[in-house]
Amino acid sequence: MPFMAENKVEETASPAADARAERKASKLAKQIKAFAGAHGGAEGQLAYIGQMGTRIVLVGEDGGWGDLVAPSHAVAVSAAEKAGITVHESFDGDFAAKVRTGPYEWSRMAGIQVGGPSNA
């Protein structure tokens, strides 16, 4: 009697889909490298955001920060590897403490609650 594992059909992406994912990862890696170059280096964290994909949060050595969205976690991992950045498991502790925010960010975070600009 065969085991169920032996009866599983391998599901793989088409060569065209693989090529698209590779191009997207390369494009994201180029953007990550540009960010790192502008901020004296960079580290990142990957956050799954549902069907939209995975958010790549970047924090520069100078405290600047930004993010990109990859269509899948695999593409995000590939982009981070190609860019050569350190990827953290979570956005907390020493990594989060590197982020430098200015008056603009504080007013946006406050929103209309304390007289900052609204989100509209």
NORVEN-V726949 format. One record per pair of residues at least 12 apart in sequence whose C-alpha atoms are under 8 Angstrom apart, sorted by the first residue. I is the first residue (numbers start at 1). GAP is how many residues later the second one is. D is the distance in whole Angstrom. If there is no record, write none. Layout:
i=I gap=GAP d=D
i=I gap=GAP d=D
//
This chain:
i=21 gap=54 d=6
i=22 gap=53 d=7
i=24 gap=46 d=8
i=24 gap=51 d=7
i=25 gap=45 d=8
i=25 gap=50 d=5
i=25 gap=51 d=7
i=25 gap=53 d=6
i=25 gap=54 d=5
i=25 gap=57 d=8
i=26 gap=53 d=6
i=26 gap=56 d=7
i=27 gap=52 d=8
i=28 gap=40 d=8
i=28 gap=42 d=8
i=28 gap=48 d=8
i=28 gap=51 d=6
i=29 gap=50 d=5
i=29 gap=51 d=6
i=29 gap=53 d=6
i=29 gap=54 d=5
i=30 gap=53 d=7
i=32 gap=26 d=8
i=32 gap=48 d=8
i=32 gap=51 d=6
i=33 gap=50 d=6
i=35 gap=25 d=8
i=36 gap=24 d=6
i=39 gap=21 d=5
i=39 gap=22 d=6
i=39 gap=23 d=6
i=39 gap=24 d=8
i=39 gap=25 d=7
i=40 gap=20 d=6
i=40 gap=21 d=5
i=40 gap=22 d=6
i=41 gap=19 d=6
i=41 gap=20 d=5
i=42 gap=16 d=6
i=42 gap=17 d=5
i=42 gap=18 d=4
i=42 gap=19 d=6
i=42 gap=43 d=6
i=42 gap=44 d=8
i=43 gap=15 d=6
i=43 gap=16 d=5
i=43 gap=17 d=7
i=43 gap=18 d=8
i=43 gap=42 d=5
i=43 gap=43 d=5
i=43 gap=44 d=6
i=43 gap=45 d=8
i=44 gap=12 d=7
i=44 gap=13 d=5
i=44 gap=14 d=4
i=44 gap=15 d=6
i=44 gap=36 d=8
i=44 gap=41 d=7
i=44 gap=42 d=6
i=44 gap=43 d=5
i=44 gap=44 d=6
i=45 gap=12 d=5
i=45 gap=13 d=7
i=45 gap=42 d=5
i=45 gap=43 d=5
i=45 gap=44 d=6
i=45 gap=45 d=6
i=45 gap=46 d=6
i=46 gap=27 d=8
i=46 gap=30 d=7
i=46 gap=31 d=8
i=46 gap=41 d=7
i=46 gap=42 d=8
i=46 gap=43 d=7
i=46 gap=44 d=8
i=48 gap=25 d=7
i=52 gap=17 d=8
i=52 gap=19 d=6
i=52 gap=20 d=8
i=53 gap=16 d=7
i=53 gap=17 d=6
i=53 gap=18 d=4
i=53 gap=19 d=4
i=53 gap=20 d=6
i=54 gap=15 d=6
i=54 gap=16 d=5
i=54 gap=17 d=6
i=54 gap=18 d=6
i=54 gap=19 d=5
i=54 gap=22 d=6
i=55 gap=12 d=7
i=55 gap=13 d=6
i=55 gap=14 d=4
i=55 gap=15 d=6
i=55 gap=21 d=8
i=56 gap=12 d=5
i=56 gap=13 d=6
i=56 gap=14 d=7
i=56 gap=20 d=7
i=59 gap=39 d=7
i=59 gap=40 d=6
i=60 gap=38 d=8
i=60 gap=39 d=8
i=61 gap=37 d=7
i=62 gap=36 d=8
i=62 gap=38 d=8
i=63 gap=35 d=5
i=63 gap=36 d=5
i=63 gap=37 d=5
i=63 gap=38 d=8
i=64 gap=35 d=6
i=64 gap=36 d=6
i=64 gap=37 d=8
i=65 gap=34 d=6
i=65 gap=35 d=8
//
